[in-house]
Amino acid sequence: MVCAAIALVVLHKKWRQNDLDNITKGKHTKIGEGAFGEVYKGTYKDQQAAVKYSIAKSAKRTQNSFC
């Protein structure tokens, strides 16, 4: 399971990696990045969503989240 949240729809929910990949269509459209991770455009329940793939303090990728 992956810790995630969907803006305006669901916040702070555990997500499976497969679910996140389906929502972002395999990280197809990157819309931003910063010190805490990368953000990808997605669709969840026919609504637009942004998925943030977080980066751990050690710079390794860990959990993913919607923001």
C-alpha positions as CSV (number, residue, x, y, z in Angstrom):
1,M,0.0,0.0,0.0
2,V,1.1,3.6,-0.7
3,C,0.1,6.7,1.3
4,A,-1.7,9.1,-0.9
5,A,-4.3,11.9,-1.1
6,I,-6.4,13.2,-3.9
7,A,-7.1,16.9,-4.0
8,L,-10.8,17.8,-3.6
9,V,-11.8,14.2,-3.7
10,V,-10.1,12.0,-1.1
11,L,-7.4,13.0,1.3
12,H,-4.8,10.9,3.0
13,K,-5.8,7.5,1.7
14,K,-3.6,4.4,1.3
15,W,-3.1,3.6,-2.4
16,R,-1.6,0.6,-4.2
17,Q,1.1,1.5,-6.8
18,N,-1.1,-0.1,-9.5
19,D,-3.9,2.3,-8.7
20,L,-1.7,5.3,-8.9
21,D,-0.2,4.1,-12.2
22,N,-3.7,3.8,-13.6
23,I,-4.7,7.3,-12.4
24,T,-1.6,8.9,-13.9
25,K,-1.5,6.6,-17.0
26,G,2.0,5.5,-16.0
27,K,3.2,9.0,-15.1
28,H,2.4,10.2,-18.6
29,T,2.1,14.0,-18.0
30,K,4.5,15.6,-15.5
31,I,3.2,18.9,-14.4
32,G,5.9,19.9,-11.8
33,E,8.5,19.0,-9.4
34,G,10.2,20.3,-6.3
35,A,12.3,19.4,-3.3
36,F,9.7,16.9,-2.0
37,G,8.8,15.1,-5.2
38,E,7.4,15.1,-8.7
39,V,3.7,15.9,-9.6
40,Y,1.8,14.2,-12.5
41,K,-1.6,14.9,-14.0
42,G,-4.2,12.2,-13.7
43,T,-7.9,11.4,-13.6
44,Y,-9.8,9.9,-10.7
45,K,-13.5,9.1,-10.9
46,D,-13.9,11.3,-14.0
47,Q,-12.2,14.3,-12.2
48,Q,-8.8,15.8,-12.8
49,A,-6.3,15.0,-10.1
50,A,-2.6,15.7,-9.4
51,V,-0.4,12.9,-8.0
52,K,2.7,13.8,-6.0
53,Y,5.3,11.1,-5.9
54,S,7.2,11.9,-2.8
55,I,11.0,11.7,-2.2
56,A,12.3,10.6,1.2
57,K,14.8,12.8,3.1
58,S,17.6,10.4,1.9
59,A,16.6,11.2,-1.7
60,K,15.2,7.8,-2.3
61,R,11.7,7.5,-3.6
62,T,9.3,6.1,-1.1
63,Q,5.5,6.8,-0.8
64,N,3.3,8.5,-3.3
65,S,0.6,11.0,-2.7
66,F,-2.0,13.1,-4.3
67,C,-1.8,16.8,-3.6
